[in-house]
Amino acid sequence: MPLVSHNALPTFERLRRSGQTVLETGRALHQHIRELHIGLLNMMPDAALEATERQFFRLVGESNPIAQFYMHPFTLNQLPRGDGARKHISRYYDTFDQLQRDGLDALIITGATPTHPDLSQEPFWEPLKEVVEWANSNVTSTLCSCLTTHAVLQSVHQQRRTPLGFKRWGVFPHQVVDRSHPLVHDVNTHFDVPHSRFNEITREQFERAGLHILVESEVAGVHLAVSRDRIRWVYFQGHPEYDTVSLWKEFKREVLSYAAGQRDDFPVFPNHLFQPRERAILNEFRMRLEEAMAAGRDIPALPDELIIGRLNNTWHDTAEAIISNWIGTVYQLTHQERNRPFMDGIDPADPLGLGLHAREAVQ
């Protein structure tokens, strides 16, 4: 399913240079293929804004090529932004008002960086609730990522996330627990998923919310769950969209925070990310770093060239397959005519797919 570069967003050119198929608008208009319009509510902070675009655009664009994808990134005005991010958003992003007028076939909502223990105190809380309520009545399927999963479980299902007391980060093995569901059809039954969080929604909380669990880990907990109608709401607790180097970059930021005195201890290694050789290199780097800090010297550069080429990616192919199944299901459910407020058989009064809809028969 090729992406269509319907505007000048730099992410399209970055993906094209990396080898992904991205159609120009003129070429796309001459192909007799249906189009799908997918929103991306990007709530990530400025430093991760464009990387998050690329990660989710890539997953969608690598799906089975039976449609053309028009991606519509937007964000929330209430989120604090620097000048650079505001210019990027002003130039390339749609507004929520535009998307409400034009309609979407599907929606992805990214995670965010929380600043309060209680998510209801976050600046995104009320505007996110507005987007969620609109999507429930107007979008075929909405995929929530990480922190948004926590926010929706709290705001809609009254299930507050549980603090872990530590940071769960790294790459963890997961198991498909319901192989009959269309989202996990023909994917690896055992695969890895990156996680990076201080809190979790437990299996019991997902079940109390009336959600159906598809994928979980003995260590990292539930990764993938869906609403009872099987597709209307999809919840990720991990980060299958991550690039190979995403956790490495996060680890580097933590190291630099330690070097700047913004944290008290050298960060622990993300689980299952580094092999013994890379651990030895980083332990040696830590000794040189702490010697420089104690002596008041400039800190040494992190050994990117010795680490990046040896990082393994054990999650992307399965993430791509699950997103492809998600897109394929949305493709089958959406009408030829866009801008219709509800799918046939969907009760707009049903709160976020808690009841069984007539569309379940289609599955």
Sequence and secondary structure as in RCSB ss.txt:
>XXXX:A:sequence
MPLVSHNALPTFERLRRSGQTVLETGRALHQHIRELHIGLLNMMPDAALEATERQFFRLVGESNPIAQFYMHPFT
LNQLPRGDGARKHISRYYDTFDQLQRDGLDALIITGATPTHPDLSQEPFWEPLKEVVEWANSNVTSTLCSCLTTH
AVLQSVHQQRRTPLGFKRWGVFPHQVVDRSHPLVHDVNTHFDVPHSRFNEITREQFERAGLHILVESEVAGVHLA
VSRDRIRWVYFQGHPEYDTVSLWKEFKREVLSYAAGQRDDFPVFPNHLFQPRERAILNEFRMRLEEAMAAGRDIP
ALPDELIIGRLNNTWHDTAEAIISNWIGTVYQLTHQERNRPFMDGIDPADPLGLGLHAREAVQ
>XXXX:A:secstr
  EEE S  HHHHHHHHTT  EEEHHHHHTS   EEEEEEE    HHHHHHHHHHHHHHHHTS SSSEEEEEEE 
 TTS   HHHHHHHHHH   HHHHHHH  SEEEE      SSSGGGSTTHHHHHHHHHHHHHH SEEEEETHHHH
HHHHHTT    EEEEEEEEEEEEEEES TTSGGGTTS SEEEEEEEEEEE  HHHHHHTT EEEEEETTTEEEEE
E TTSSSEEEESS TT  TTHHHHHHHHHHHHHHTTSSSS     BTTS HHHHHHHHHHHHHHHHHHHHT    
   HHHHGGG    SHHHHHHHHHHHHHHHHHHS SS   SS TT  TTSSTT S  GGGGG 
